[in-house]
Each structure stands twice: as structure tokens, then as C-alpha cells.
Amino acid sequence: MAEKKLLLGYLTIEAKENFFRGAALVTDTRGIPVDFRYTEPVRPTKLERILYGGALDVYLREEVILENLLNAVEMSPSLWLVDSGELIQPVQKLTKLQAVTIDATQRSPLEASGKYESTPEDGVFIFQADNISSPFRLSVSQENVSKIAQITESLTAAAMNMELLEPFTRIAKAFEAVSESES
């Protein structure tokens, strides 16, 4: 039986003062894109802001942008990397796949790539992706704490050939390019 190819999904939802937009980038473990989807900016009206109140942000992020992005992605990743802890549960609910946040740290490297340590925070780990860089801060949902070894194994495999956070930079640049072309 053929082993499933490891793909990483990067997902971001940007909330500006007057609009929301999102993007999903799926890459192979070399960082090469295999799928990219984005939403046009969603600009709620004054009336929508009044009627939805505090629920507007959650509604736009999860039900409008997130659902549309995830339904549009044709190449399903093995793991979603999201830019906000608020997206972990909704992404997992909609895709039935694991979702994590990953952030750079200034800590000294752990003893070897693939190593991880738990922190006092529930679902938060310090993870060494390669042998020389500072470790990452990795957050997972409570139901995925038991799968941390599998998650870090996938991320370590990808880190051999790519910078794990770099695709988020590409998404930001893609947003800029789309905005420029619309102007």
C-alpha cells in the first residue's frame, strides 16, 4: 500500500478595520505549492455590524471565510498550520484533520531535531524542528495532545527541506499582490 504523501496546509484569516479575508496554501515538504485558495475581502455593512454585534467576527471568520476556503481546497493536507489558536478547533471540526499553531521562540535549541517538551500551558509544547535553529512553540487542541509525537514527526520531516513558517510570509505577499492588482 502506498504511503500518503505528507502535505502541510497553511491557513490565515486576516481581520482589518473594515474587512476580513483568508487564504489557504497547501505545500509539499519542500515548500512547493500544490494548492492555493483565497477569499475576496468581506466588508460588513454598518447594519450587519449592529445586528451581529460581538458575534460578527466569529461568524465571518468561521462560517463565511473558513468554510469557503476549506471547501475550495482540492489537495487535502496531512496537517493544518494556522496563524491563530482561535482557528484550531473550527479547522479540526470542518476538516477532521489536525490543526496546530507554530511560533518562533528565542530559546536555546533542544538536544536534537524532533525533540519536544511540554510546557505548563495545556496543549503547548516546545519543539525542535532542526538541529541548529531555535525551537518553536507548538500549540495543539486537547484532543491532539496524545498525537504530539506524530505531529512533531511530520513537522521534523518537512523542516529537513523547508522553513516551516515561511509559507505564511508568502501568503502575506500574495495578499499584497492581489490588493495591488485590484487597485
RODO-2510 file (C-alpha; in nm, 4 decimals, decimal comma):
residues 183
     n   res          X          Y          Z
     1     m     0,0000     0,0000     0,0000
     2     a     0,1429     0,3405    -0,0986
     3     e     0,2218     0,5790     0,1851
     4     k     0,0263     0,9033     0,1765
     5     k     0,2431     1,1962     0,0707
     6     l     0,2969     1,4488     0,3510
     7     l     0,1379     1,7834     0,2691
     8     l     0,1233     2,0838     0,5001
     9     g    -0,1653     2,3285     0,4913
    10     y    -0,1165     2,6906     0,5940
    11     l    -0,4254     2,8891     0,6829
    12     t    -0,4624     3,2525     0,7756
    13     i    -0,7567     3,4813     0,8271
    14     e    -0,6796     3,8495     0,8327
    15     a    -0,9082     4,0962     1,0095
    16     k    -0,8505     4,4589     0,9177
    17     e    -1,0501     4,7542     1,0394
    18     n    -1,3089     4,7402     0,7613
    19     f    -1,2723     4,3918     0,6075
    20     f    -1,1858     4,0254     0,6582
    21     r    -1,0128     3,7889     0,4147
    22     g    -0,8494     3,4495     0,4268
    23     a    -0,6113     3,2238     0,2408
    24     a    -0,5096     2,8585     0,2424
    25     l    -0,1810     2,7376     0,0957
    26     v    -0,1015     2,3662     0,0742
    27     t     0,2631     2,2736     0,0145
    28     d     0,4680     1,9601    -0,0128
    29     t     0,7556     1,9084     0,2305
    30     r     0,9856     2,1135     0,0106
    31     g     0,7551     2,4133     0,0409
    32     i     0,6348     2,3819    -0,3179
    33     p     0,2704     2,4914    -0,3504
    34     v     0,0218     2,2253    -0,4578
    35     d    -0,2949     2,4285    -0,3882
    36     f    -0,3744     2,7915    -0,3071
    37     r    -0,7115     2,9468    -0,2339
    38     y    -0,8084     3,2877    -0,1054
    39     t    -1,1229     3,4830    -0,0411
    40     e    -1,2078     3,8253    -0,1639
    41     p    -1,2284     4,0814     0,1176
    42     v    -1,5566     4,0631     0,3092
    43     r    -1,6730     4,4080     0,4162
    44     p    -1,9581     4,4007     0,6648
    45     t    -2,2039     4,6870     0,6424
    46     k    -2,2855     4,9159     0,9316
    47     l    -2,6210     4,7408     0,9681
    48     e    -2,4545     4,3959     0,9785
    49     r    -2,2158     4,5230     1,2457
    50     i    -2,5132     4,6394     1,4528
    51     l    -2,7216     4,3240     1,4016
    52     y    -2,4396     4,0726     1,4606
    53     g    -2,2736     4,2690     1,7401
    54     g    -1,9879     4,0801     1,9053
    55     a    -2,0705     3,7634     1,7092
    56     l    -1,9784     3,9244     1,3747
    57     d    -1,6057     3,8397     1,3917
    58     v    -1,6668     3,4734     1,4767
    59     y    -1,9399     3,4424     1,2121
    60     l    -1,7256     3,5957     0,9356
    61     r    -1,4105     3,4021     1,0306
    62     e    -1,5661     3,0597     1,0786
    63     e    -1,8833     3,0407     0,8742
    64     v    -1,8092     3,2694     0,5825
    65     i    -1,4336     3,2663     0,5226
    66     l    -1,3097     2,9441     0,6835
    67     e    -1,5849     2,7181     0,5479
    68     n    -1,5471     2,8573     0,1953
    69     l    -1,1682     2,8230     0,1991
    70     l    -1,1678     2,4690     0,3340
    71     n    -1,4385     2,3589     0,0906
    72     a    -1,2396     2,5044    -0,2008
    73     v    -0,9081     2,3328    -0,1201
    74     e    -0,8659     2,0347    -0,3526
    75     m    -0,5392     1,8928    -0,2133
    76     s    -0,6064     1,7909     0,1449
    77     p    -0,3035     1,8381     0,3713
    78     s    -0,1879     1,5944     0,6364
    79     l    -0,1780     1,8760     0,8919
    80     w    -0,3041     2,2355     0,9062
    81     l    -0,0802     2,5101     1,0441
    82     v    -0,2968     2,8070     1,1411
    83     d    -0,1887     3,1548     1,2424
    84     s    -0,4291     3,1835     1,5363
    85     g    -0,5178     2,9486     1,8189
    86     e    -0,8811     3,0517     1,7680
    87     l    -0,8777     2,8621     1,4372
    88     i    -0,7575     2,5245     1,5694
    89     q    -1,0969     2,3896     1,6805
    90     p    -1,3000     2,5233     1,3843
    91     v    -1,0480     2,3863     1,1321
    92     q    -1,0459     2,0450     1,3002
    93     k    -1,4260     2,0400     1,3155
    94     l    -1,4629     2,1261     0,9465
    95     t    -1,1815     1,9070     0,8099
    96     k    -1,1451     1,6228     1,0633
    97     l    -0,7682     1,6897     1,0364
    98     q    -0,5211     1,8031     1,2993
    99     a    -0,4536     2,1756     1,3243
   100     v    -0,1735     2,3478     1,5153
   101     t    -0,0212     2,6885     1,5659
   102     i     0,3543     2,7215     1,5416
   103     d     0,5508     3,0241     1,6558
   104     a     0,9204     3,1090     1,6652
   105     t     1,0946     3,1374     2,0029
   106     q     1,4259     3,2807     2,1202
   107     r     1,5093     2,9771     2,3337
   108     s     1,8259     2,7726     2,3078
   109     p     1,7901     2,4652     2,0845
   110     l     1,6840     2,1370     2,2416
   111     e     1,9308     1,8486     2,2173
   112     a     1,8123     1,7128     1,8776
   113     s     1,5651     1,7683     1,5961
   114     g     1,2274     1,6111     1,6566
   115     k     1,2509     1,6549     2,0348
   116     y     0,9711     1,8274     2,2198
   117     e     0,8930     1,9273     2,5762
   118     s     0,5607     2,0044     2,7353
   119     t     0,5092     2,3432     2,8988
   120     p     0,2903     2,4418     3,1945
   121     e     0,0241     2,5523     2,9445
   122     d    -0,2213     2,2816     2,8330
   123     g    -0,1591     2,1719     2,4745
   124     v     0,1561     2,3829     2,4346
   125     f     0,4951     2,2293     2,3575
   126     i     0,8445     2,3491     2,2773
   127     f     0,9528     2,1660     1,9618
   128     q     1,2919     2,1406     1,7908
   129     a     1,2391     2,1156     1,4141
   130     d     1,6059     2,1065     1,3087
   131     n     1,9447     2,0768     1,4764
   132     i     2,0502     2,4424     1,4766
   133     s     1,7556     2,6833     1,4919
   134     s     1,5694     2,7975     1,7992
   135     p     1,2790     2,5688     1,8825
   136     f     0,9181     2,6505     1,8045
   137     r     0,6231     2,6984     2,0353
   138     l     0,3651     2,4459     1,9148
   139     s     0,0011     2,4583     2,0283
   140     v    -0,2451     2,1751     1,9742
   141     s    -0,6014     2,1072     2,0847
   142     q    -0,6601     1,8947     2,3921
   143     e    -0,7744     1,6005     2,1791
   144     n    -0,4445     1,6104     1,9870
   145     v    -0,2080     1,6223     2,2863
   146     s    -0,1829     1,2427     2,2627
   147     k    -0,0812     1,2768     1,8939
   148     i     0,2066     1,5185     1,9573
   149     a     0,4722     1,2623     1,8560
   150     q     0,3026     1,2102     1,5172
   151     i     0,2614     1,5863     1,4662
   152     t     0,6243     1,6650     1,5522
   153     e     0,7441     1,3789     1,3310
   154     s     0,5617     1,5318     1,0328
   155     l     0,6950     1,8794     1,1069
   156     t     1,0503     1,7491     1,1536
   157     a     1,0319     1,5720     0,8162
   158     a     0,9181     1,8934     0,6478
   159     a     1,1807     2,1054     0,8293
   160     m     1,4547     1,8988     0,6640
   161     n     1,3705     2,0717     0,3330
   162     m     1,1887     2,3937     0,4159
   163     e     1,1434     2,6724     0,6688
   164     l     0,8217     2,5852     0,8468
   165     l     0,6941     2,9426     0,8956
   166     e     0,7984     3,0825     0,5564
   167     p     0,4732     2,9924     0,3730
   168     f     0,2876     3,2383     0,5993
   169     t     0,5142     3,5107     0,4561
   170     r     0,4207     3,4020     0,1041
   171     i     0,0516     3,4252     0,1901
   172     a     0,1014     3,7805     0,3201
   173     k     0,2841     3,8736    -0,0027
   174     a     0,0059     3,7116    -0,2081
   175     f    -0,2477     3,9284    -0,0224
   176     e    -0,0393     4,2357    -0,1132
   177     a    -0,0167     4,1293    -0,4793
   178     v    -0,3919     4,0700    -0,5002
   179     s    -0,4614     4,4085    -0,3363
   180     e    -0,2241     4,5833    -0,5799
   181     s    -0,3883     4,4206    -0,8827
   182     e    -0,7316     4,5273    -0,7590
   183     s    -0,6193     4,8916    -0,7198
***
